[in-house]
Amino acid sequence: MRRAYKFRLRPTKGQHLRLQACLDDHRELYNGALQERRDAYERTVRRAPGFFGDGRAKMPVRYGTQSAQLKEIRSVRPEMARWSFSSQQATLRRLDKAFGAFFRRVKIGEAPGYPRFRAAHRFDSVEWPAEGDGCRWKPEAGRVYLQGVGDVKVTAHRVVEGRVKTVQVRREGRKWMLVLSCDDVPTRLLEPTGEVVGVDVGIASFATTSAGQHIDNPRHGRRAADKLADAQRVLAGKKRGSNNRRAARETVAARHRKIANQRRDFHHNTARNLVGSYDVIAVEDLKIANMVRRAKPRPDPDTPGTFLANGQAAKAGLNRSISDAGWGAFVAILRAKAEEAGRTVIGVDPRHTSDRCGRCGHTAKENRVSQAVFRCQACSHTAHADEHAAHNILRAGLALLAADQAA
């Protein structure tokens, strides 16, 4: 099993400056490699439309080409040679991955953005792809060695298990964090409880279980909306490029981070409680990206160039609430904790879990009388809407589990 451990770094003043220099040099490498690819594309593709013919490479400059240039760059630029060669290769792979994602989305008909140059506040991490190559984790000393930086103190609040695979240093505001990705992490199996549950996520209640438990939605984003709006308003009034604007931007980022940390902590606690109580957990396999997509415009056939109301203003509020709840992150955390504990999480098709009667099977959107009430129009069965949906989710999840076991 693979797991990541995140710890706080405690660099000295000199190490802080060297970490920042490491980040700046890797950002320069990333931007330089991106510029080279842009120039090559302009020179050999746009000026030669037949370049993408049979047997031709997708791009005139790729990762292999740029990685082979690192040795020459390090000989010409001594300041670049102080950092790990493998970490610089990882930065080039990062750019190559961005281009791979760009072309993949182009092929499936989406409209992706072209990889962008990274400003200082948009490049905040460096990775060492192999522990022992330019970096070394020293758990006994509570430190990590980074080439060009030295031994940096680490606040390791938990024991690192498994084999350290990769090391990443990340800047979060004025703090530095260490992320250790480990393979062969042992599982921590929990005793079976013999209990199963279906979980229906929502807005009014973050989660409702088939056992009748209602987990309140903390709405961290909404509670902090006023403070965040004040900080963003201050940022908007600052002159671009000024030190005051930089400080205001850090304030906005810090408030966003606090909201994200609160939301993540809530997800971890909720997932841990569910995993500790149930052997099988059924959840909806929601396509959240589709749920928060903007409403399609409705052209007015009587007045060309104008549009009819499409409900986007109301949907924008719903989209904010969905994003604030963070259902996707919660399910990902739930799956990870279930894997570690030996539990089973089943994703079910969300269609008709809310409007299908669990007693007679009648399916109609009119069955959902209100946010809180379900009343079947065929058999008059009445129940709490979210609890009824959770029972449908559990029933579908157990059916999928039985089918998998029979196969």
C-alpha positions as CSV (number, residue, x, y, z in Angstrom):
1,M,0.0,0.0,0.0
2,R,1.3,3.5,-0.8
3,R,0.8,6.4,1.6
4,A,2.1,10.0,1.9
5,Y,3.3,11.6,5.1
6,K,3.3,15.4,5.4
7,F,5.4,17.1,8.0
8,R,6.4,20.7,8.9
9,L,10.0,21.7,8.1
10,R,11.9,23.9,10.5
11,P,14.7,25.4,8.5
12,T,17.3,27.9,9.8
13,K,17.4,31.4,8.3
14,G,20.2,30.3,5.9
15,Q,18.4,27.1,5.0
16,H,15.2,29.1,4.4
17,L,17.1,31.3,1.9
18,R,18.6,28.2,0.2
19,L,15.2,26.5,-0.1
20,Q,13.8,29.6,-1.7
21,A,16.8,29.7,-4.1
22,C,16.2,26.1,-4.9
23,L,12.5,26.8,-5.7
24,D,13.5,29.9,-7.8
25,D,16.1,27.9,-9.9
26,H,13.7,25.1,-10.6
27,R,11.0,27.5,-11.6
28,E,13.5,29.2,-14.0
29,L,14.3,25.7,-15.4
30,Y,10.6,25.0,-15.9
31,N,9.9,28.3,-17.6
32,G,13.0,28.0,-19.8
33,A,12.0,24.6,-20.9
34,L,8.5,25.8,-21.7
35,Q,9.9,28.7,-23.7
36,E,12.1,26.3,-25.7
37,R,9.0,24.2,-26.5
38,R,7.0,27.2,-27.5
39,D,9.8,28.4,-29.8
40,A,10.2,25.0,-31.3
41,Y,6.5,24.7,-31.9
42,E,6.3,28.1,-33.6
43,R,9.3,27.3,-35.7
44,T,8.6,23.8,-36.9
45,V,4.9,23.2,-36.6
46,R,3.0,26.4,-37.2
47,R,5.3,27.3,-40.1
48,A,5.1,23.7,-41.5
49,P,1.4,22.6,-41.3
50,G,2.3,19.1,-42.5
51,F,4.6,18.4,-39.5
52,F,2.0,16.2,-37.8
53,G,2.2,13.6,-40.6
54,D,2.6,9.9,-40.3
55,G,5.7,8.8,-38.5
56,R,6.5,12.3,-37.1
57,A,6.8,13.1,-33.4
58,K,4.1,15.0,-31.7
59,M,6.5,17.8,-30.6
60,P,9.9,18.7,-32.0
61,V,11.2,19.1,-28.4
62,R,10.3,16.6,-25.8
63,Y,11.4,15.5,-22.3
64,G,14.3,13.3,-23.6
65,T,15.8,16.2,-25.6
66,Q,15.6,18.7,-22.7
67,S,16.8,16.2,-20.1
68,A,19.9,15.6,-22.2
69,Q,20.7,19.3,-22.1
70,L,20.9,19.4,-18.3
71,K,24.5,18.4,-18.1
72,E,25.5,21.3,-20.4
73,I,23.2,23.8,-18.4
74,R,24.9,22.7,-15.2
75,S,28.4,23.2,-16.6
76,V,27.5,26.7,-17.9
77,R,25.4,27.8,-14.8
78,P,27.3,26.7,-11.6
79,E,24.4,27.8,-9.5
80,M,22.2,25.2,-11.2
81,A,24.7,22.5,-10.4
82,R,24.3,22.8,-6.7
83,W,20.9,21.2,-6.9
84,S,20.2,17.5,-7.4
85,F,20.2,16.4,-11.0
86,S,17.3,14.1,-10.4
87,S,15.2,16.9,-9.0
88,Q,15.8,18.9,-12.1
89,Q,14.7,16.0,-14.2
90,A,11.6,15.7,-12.1
91,T,10.8,19.4,-12.9
92,L,11.2,18.7,-16.6
93,R,8.9,15.6,-16.3
94,R,6.4,17.9,-14.6
95,L,6.4,20.1,-17.7
96,D,6.1,17.1,-20.0
97,K,3.1,15.9,-18.0
98,A,1.4,19.2,-18.4
99,F,1.9,19.0,-22.2
100,G,0.7,15.4,-22.2
101,A,-2.5,16.5,-20.4
102,F,-2.9,19.3,-22.8
103,F,-2.8,17.1,-25.9
104,R,-4.9,14.4,-24.3
105,R,-7.7,17.0,-23.7
106,V,-7.4,18.3,-27.2
107,K,-7.9,14.8,-28.7
108,I,-11.1,14.3,-26.8
109,G,-12.6,17.6,-28.0
110,E,-12.2,19.7,-24.8
111,A,-10.8,23.2,-24.8
112,P,-7.8,23.0,-22.4
113,G,-5.4,25.8,-21.6
114,Y,-1.9,25.7,-23.0
115,P,0.8,25.2,-20.3
116,R,1.6,28.6,-18.8
117,F,4.7,30.2,-17.4
118,R,4.9,30.0,-13.6
119,A,5.1,33.2,-11.6
120,A,7.0,33.0,-8.2
121,H,3.7,32.6,-6.3
122,R,2.5,29.8,-8.6
123,F,5.5,27.5,-8.4
124,D,5.7,26.2,-4.8
125,S,7.2,22.6,-4.8
126,V,10.3,20.7,-5.8
127,E,10.4,16.9,-5.9
128,W,13.2,14.4,-5.6
129,P,12.0,11.2,-7.4
130,A,14.2,8.8,-5.5
131,E,15.2,8.8,-1.8
132,G,18.9,8.6,-1.5
133,D,19.6,10.5,-4.8
134,G,20.1,14.1,-3.7
135,C,18.0,13.7,-0.6
136,R,17.8,11.4,2.4
137,W,15.2,10.9,5.1
138,K,16.9,10.6,8.6
139,P,14.1,9.5,11.0
140,E,16.4,8.9,14.0
141,A,17.8,12.5,13.8
142,G,14.4,14.0,12.9
143,R,15.9,15.6,9.8
144,V,16.0,15.4,6.0
145,Y,19.1,16.0,3.9
146,L,18.5,18.0,0.7
147,Q,21.4,18.5,-1.7
148,G,22.4,22.2,-1.7
149,V,20.4,22.9,1.4
150,G,21.8,20.6,4.1
151,D,20.1,18.8,7.0
152,V,16.8,20.4,7.7
153,K,14.9,19.8,11.0
154,V,11.6,18.1,10.6
155,T,8.6,18.0,13.1
156,A,7.7,14.4,12.5
157,H,4.4,14.0,14.5
158,R,4.0,10.4,13.5
159,V,6.2,7.4,12.6
160,V,6.9,6.9,8.9
161,E,6.2,3.4,7.9
162,G,7.1,1.6,4.7
163,R,9.9,2.5,2.2
164,V,10.3,6.1,1.3
165,K,10.0,6.4,-2.4
166,T,9.9,10.1,-3.2
167,V,10.6,13.3,-1.3
168,Q,8.9,16.6,-2.0
169,V,9.4,20.1,-0.4
170,R,6.4,22.4,-0.6
171,R,6.1,26.1,0.3
172,E,2.8,27.0,1.9
173,G,2.8,30.7,2.6
174,R,5.7,31.4,5.0
175,K,5.9,27.7,6.0
176,W,7.8,24.8,4.4
177,M,6.4,21.4,4.3
178,L,7.9,18.0,3.7
179,V,5.9,15.2,1.9
180,L,7.3,11.7,1.9
181,S,5.6,9.2,-0.4
182,C,6.1,5.7,0.8
183,D,5.6,2.2,-0.7
184,D,4.9,-1.0,1.2
185,V,3.1,0.7,4.0
186,P,1.6,-2.1,6.2
187,T,-2.2,-2.1,6.6
188,R,-3.9,-1.6,10.0
189,L,-6.8,-4.0,9.8
190,L,-9.8,-3.3,12.1
191,E,-11.9,-6.0,13.7
192,P,-15.1,-6.8,11.7
193,T,-18.2,-5.2,12.9
194,G,-20.7,-7.0,10.7
195,E,-22.4,-3.7,9.9
196,V,-23.1,-2.2,6.4
197,V,-24.2,1.3,5.6
198,G,-25.3,3.5,2.7
199,V,-24.2,7.2,2.7
200,D,-26.0,10.0,0.9
201,V,-24.1,13.2,0.7
202,G,-25.9,16.5,0.4
203,I,-25.9,20.3,1.1
204,A,-28.5,20.7,3.9
205,S,-26.8,17.7,5.7
206,F,-23.3,16.8,4.7
207,A,-24.0,13.1,4.9
208,T,-27.0,11.0,5.9
209,T,-26.6,7.3,6.6
210,S,-29.1,4.4,6.1
211,A,-28.8,4.0,9.9
212,G,-30.5,7.3,10.4
213,Q,-27.4,9.4,11.3
214,H,-27.3,12.9,10.1
215,I,-23.9,14.6,9.9
216,D,-24.2,18.4,9.8
217,N,-22.6,20.4,7.0
218,P,-20.0,22.7,8.6
219,R,-20.0,25.1,5.6
220,H,-16.4,26.3,6.3
221,G,-16.4,28.4,3.1
222,R,-19.6,30.1,3.8
223,R,-18.7,30.9,7.4
224,A,-15.4,32.5,6.3
225,A,-16.9,34.2,3.2
226,D,-17.0,37.7,4.8
227,K,-13.4,37.7,6.0
228,L,-12.2,36.2,2.6
229,A,-14.2,38.9,0.7
230,D,-12.6,41.6,2.9
231,A,-9.1,40.3,2.1
232,Q,-9.9,40.1,-1.6
233,R,-11.3,43.6,-1.6
234,V,-8.0,44.9,-0.1
235,L,-6.0,42.9,-2.6
236,A,-8.0,44.4,-5.5
237,G,-7.1,47.9,-4.4
238,K,-3.3,47.3,-4.3
239,K,-1.0,48.4,-7.1
240,R,0.3,45.5,-9.2
241,G,3.9,44.6,-8.5
242,S,4.0,46.4,-5.1
243,N,5.1,45.0,-1.8
244,N,1.7,45.8,-0.4
245,R,0.0,43.8,-3.1
246,R,2.3,40.9,-2.4
247,A,1.4,41.0,1.3
248,A,-2.3,41.3,0.6
249,R,-2.1,38.3,-1.8
250,E,-0.4,36.2,1.0
251,T,-3.3,37.1,3.3
252,V,-5.9,35.9,0.8
253,A,-3.9,32.7,0.2
254,A,-3.6,32.1,4.0
255,R,-7.4,32.4,4.4
256,H,-8.0,30.0,1.6
257,R,-5.5,27.6,3.2
258,K,-7.3,27.8,6.5
259,I,-10.6,26.9,4.9
260,A,-9.1,24.0,3.0
261,N,-7.4,22.7,6.2
262,Q,-10.6,22.9,8.2
263,R,-12.5,21.1,5.4
264,R,-9.8,18.4,5.1
265,D,-9.8,17.8,8.9
266,F,-13.6,17.4,8.9
267,H,-13.4,14.9,6.0
268,H,-10.7,12.9,7.8
269,N,-12.7,12.8,11.1
270,T,-16.0,11.8,9.3
271,A,-14.3,9.2,7.2
272,R,-12.5,7.7,10.2
273,N,-15.8,7.4,12.1
274,L,-17.5,5.6,9.2
275,V,-14.6,3.2,8.6
276,G,-14.4,2.4,12.3
277,S,-18.1,1.5,12.5
278,Y,-18.9,-0.3,9.2
279,D,-17.4,-3.2,7.2
280,V,-19.1,-2.1,3.9
281,I,-19.8,1.5,2.9
282,A,-21.8,2.3,-0.2
283,V,-21.6,5.8,-1.6
284,E,-22.8,7.5,-4.8
285,D,-20.3,7.7,-7.7
286,L,-21.0,11.4,-8.4
287,K,-19.6,13.2,-11.4
288,I,-19.0,16.4,-9.5
289,A,-17.3,18.2,-12.4
290,N,-20.6,17.9,-14.4
291,M,-22.6,19.0,-11.4
292,V,-20.8,22.3,-11.0
293,R,-20.7,23.1,-14.7
294,R,-22.2,26.4,-15.9
295,A,-25.7,26.2,-17.2
296,K,-25.9,26.2,-21.0
297,P,-26.9,29.6,-22.6
298,R,-30.4,29.8,-24.1
299,P,-30.4,32.0,-27.2
300,D,-33.6,34.0,-27.7
301,P,-35.1,33.0,-31.1
302,D,-37.1,36.2,-31.3
303,T,-34.1,38.5,-30.7
304,P,-30.8,37.4,-32.3
305,G,-27.8,38.2,-30.1
306,T,-29.7,38.0,-26.8
307,F,-30.3,35.2,-24.4
308,L,-33.1,33.9,-22.2
309,A,-32.7,33.3,-18.5
310,N,-31.1,29.9,-17.9
311,G,-31.0,29.9,-14.0
312,Q,-27.2,30.3,-13.9
313,A,-27.5,32.9,-11.0
314,A,-29.3,30.4,-8.8
315,K,-27.0,27.6,-9.9
316,A,-23.9,29.6,-9.0
317,G,-24.9,29.5,-5.4
318,L,-25.5,25.7,-5.6
319,N,-22.1,25.3,-7.2
320,R,-20.4,27.2,-4.4
321,S,-22.2,25.0,-1.8
322,I,-21.1,21.8,-3.6
323,S,-17.5,23.0,-3.8
324,D,-17.6,24.0,-0.2
325,A,-18.8,20.5,0.9
326,G,-15.9,18.9,-1.0
327,W,-17.7,15.5,-1.7
328,G,-15.0,14.3,-4.1
329,A,-12.2,14.9,-1.5
330,F,-14.2,13.2,1.2
331,V,-14.8,10.0,-0.9
332,A,-11.1,9.9,-1.8
333,I,-10.2,10.1,1.9
334,L,-12.8,7.5,2.8
335,R,-11.5,5.1,0.2
336,A,-7.9,5.5,1.5
337,K,-8.9,4.9,5.1
338,A,-11.0,1.9,4.1
339,E,-8.1,0.4,2.2
340,E,-5.9,0.8,5.2
341,A,-8.4,-0.7,7.6
342,G,-9.5,-3.6,5.3
343,R,-13.0,-2.2,4.8
344,T,-14.9,-2.1,1.5
345,V,-16.2,1.1,-0.2
346,I,-18.6,0.6,-3.1
347,G,-19.5,3.4,-5.6
348,V,-23.0,3.1,-7.0
349,D,-24.7,4.8,-9.9
350,P,-26.4,7.9,-8.5
351,R,-29.3,7.9,-11.0
352,H,-32.7,7.5,-9.3
353,T,-31.4,7.0,-5.8
354,S,-33.4,9.9,-4.7
355,D,-36.7,9.4,-6.6
356,R,-37.1,5.6,-6.7
357,C,-39.4,4.1,-4.1
358,G,-37.6,1.5,-2.0
359,R,-40.9,-0.4,-1.3
360,C,-42.6,-0.7,-4.7
361,G,-39.9,0.5,-7.1
362,H,-41.9,3.3,-8.6
363,T,-39.6,5.9,-10.1
364,A,-40.7,9.5,-10.6
365,K,-39.2,12.9,-9.8
366,E,-42.6,13.8,-8.2
367,N,-41.8,11.3,-5.4
368,R,-39.3,13.8,-4.0
369,V,-41.9,16.1,-2.5
370,S,-39.3,18.4,-0.9
371,Q,-35.8,18.6,0.3
372,A,-36.7,16.5,3.4
373,V,-39.7,14.5,2.4
374,F,-40.1,11.5,0.1
375,R,-43.6,10.3,-0.7
376,C,-44.2,7.6,-3.3
377,Q,-47.0,8.7,-5.7
378,A,-47.8,5.0,-6.4
379,C,-47.9,3.3,-2.9
380,S,-47.9,6.4,-0.6
381,H,-44.8,5.2,1.2
382,T,-43.3,8.2,3.2
383,A,-39.9,8.6,4.6
384,H,-37.1,11.1,5.2
385,A,-35.8,11.9,1.8
386,D,-32.1,11.6,2.6
387,E,-32.5,8.5,4.7
388,H,-34.5,6.9,1.9
389,A,-31.8,7.7,-0.6
390,A,-29.2,6.2,1.7
391,H,-31.2,3.0,1.9
392,N,-31.4,2.9,-2.0
393,I,-27.6,3.5,-2.1
394,L,-27.0,0.6,0.3
395,R,-29.3,-1.7,-1.6
396,A,-27.5,-1.0,-4.9
397,G,-24.1,-1.3,-3.2
398,L,-24.9,-4.7,-1.8
399,A,-26.2,-5.9,-5.1
400,L,-22.9,-4.9,-6.8
401,L,-20.9,-6.5,-4.0
402,A,-22.9,-9.8,-4.4
403,A,-22.3,-9.7,-8.2
404,D,-18.6,-9.2,-7.8
405,Q,-18.3,-12.1,-5.3
406,A,-20.3,-14.3,-7.6
407,A,-18.1,-13.6,-10.6
